Amino acid sequence: MAGHPISRKRLQTDRSLLKLACEVPLYPKKDRAVFYAEDYGSLLSSAFIKENHGFTRLDELLDQSWQGRELWSKLQGGDWNRIEEVWWELSWRLARRAEGIVNIFGPLRFIQGEQLSAFRHKYSTGSFANTIFEKVELPELEANPRVTQILYNGQPFG
């Protein structure tokens, strides 16, 4: 609206949540960390965890501590402008702590040799795929020397 400046506060990360995200305990067991990309990956990873006890995603790890449960409850339905950086921090920390074999679930486009134009993300008008998984988790997992293998939808990745 003309004459009404955008509130900077509305566009800033909630610093109290970011601080909690930096402190919440995240300790995935070796060979048991599970990541997912997009809605399809969320469904696949949920089914995998249900059938393979002991594997954990970020939400299960958060549920293991009071700080994590508090953070999770505050992130649900939150304004993305205030919580996006919190998710980035949690995702980065989990990928950094992963060890051994890592399971990732997601859309086939990550393992198919498609043209770049196929990587337009459904939530980002006119931009190429830019999920937290692509920008934070996958690069960190690939750079993590403690990760010995990445399985994508049950198949070796890379």
N, C-alpha and C positions, 0 to 999 in steps of 0.2 A: 504494500500500500504506500502510496506517495505520502511523504511527510511523517511516516512512522518507521523509524529505524528498527532493524532486526535486533532483538535482544541478544547480546553476546552470551549471556548466561544460558540461554536456551540451547546454544550450539556448543557448549563446553561439556567435557567429560565430567561425570560425577566423581570428584577426587576421593571421596570417602569410599566409594565402591572400588575405585582403582587401587587404593591403598590396601583394601581387604583382599583384592585379587592378587596382589603382590605377596601377601602373607599367608594366604590359605594353604594348608598342607596339600600337596599333590604328589603322591608317591605311587605311580603305577608299578605293579609287579613286573619283573623281567618276563618278556615274551607274552605279556597279557594286555598291553595298551591297545586300545581300539580308537580309531579316528573315523570320521565320516565327512563326506562332502554332499551338501544339498539334501533335499527332502528324501530323494531316492536312497542315498547312502544312509540316512538316519533310519529308514525302515529296515534296510539290510543289516545294519549293525545291531539294531535292537533284536532282530531274529537270531543273529549269530550269538549274541550274549545270552539270550534266553536258552539256547541249546548248548552253550559252552561255558559252564560256570567258572568263575574266577577271572574272566576277562572284564575289563572296565573301560568305559568311556568317561569323558569329563564329568558328565552329570552324576555318574555313580561315585566317582572320586570325591566330588563336592559333597555328596550325601554322607561321606564317612567322617566328617568333622562338623562341629557346631558352627565354625566360621563359614564353612562351605555351604551348609544348609541356609544360613542367614543370607549369604551372598546370592545363592540360587533363588531364594524367594524374592529378593529385591530386583533380580534381573528379569524375572518373568513379566512380560508385557511392558517393559520399560521403554522409554523414549530412546530410539536407536542413536540419536545424536549424543545422548548422555552415557550410553553403555557400550558403544562400539569398541572403544579403546580398552574397556574392561575385558571384553571377549578376546581381543587381540592378545592381551597380557596372559590370560588363562591359557589360550591356545599355544602361545609361544612357550610358556612354562611347561606345559604337558609334553610338547614335542621335545623340549630340551631334556626332560627327565626320562623319556622313553628309553628302553634298553632291550637289546636282543631283537626278536622278531616282532614286527609291528603289523597289525592288521588295519587296513583302510578299506572303507566301503564307499562307493559312489557311482556316478554315472559312467557309462562306457566311453564317453568322449575323452576321458583321461588316458585311456589305453588304446584308443584307435587313432590311426594316422590320418586325421581329418584336416581339412583346410582351416586356416585361422578364422575364416568367416563363420565356421561352425561353432566357435567358442563364444558366441554372444550369450550373455547370461540373462536369464528370464527376468531377473529383478533389477537390472541396470539398463535403462533405455540407451541404446546406441553404443554401449561400451562392450569391450571384450570381457570375458569371464574374470571376475575379480573377487572371489570368495575369500574368506579368512583361511580356508583350507589351502587355496592356491598361493596366497600372498604370505602366509605365516607358517602354517603347519608343515606342508610338504617341503618347502625349502629348508626348514629347520630339521626335519627328520632326515633329509638327504645329507645334511651337513653334520649330523650328530654322529660322532665316531663310535658311540655305544650301540647304535642301531645296526644290527648285522644283516637284517633282511626286511624288506617291505613287501607285504602281500596286499594286492589290490583285488578285492572281490574274490579272495582265495587263490589268486595267481601271482607269481613273482612279478614285481613292478620294476620297470626300468630298462 
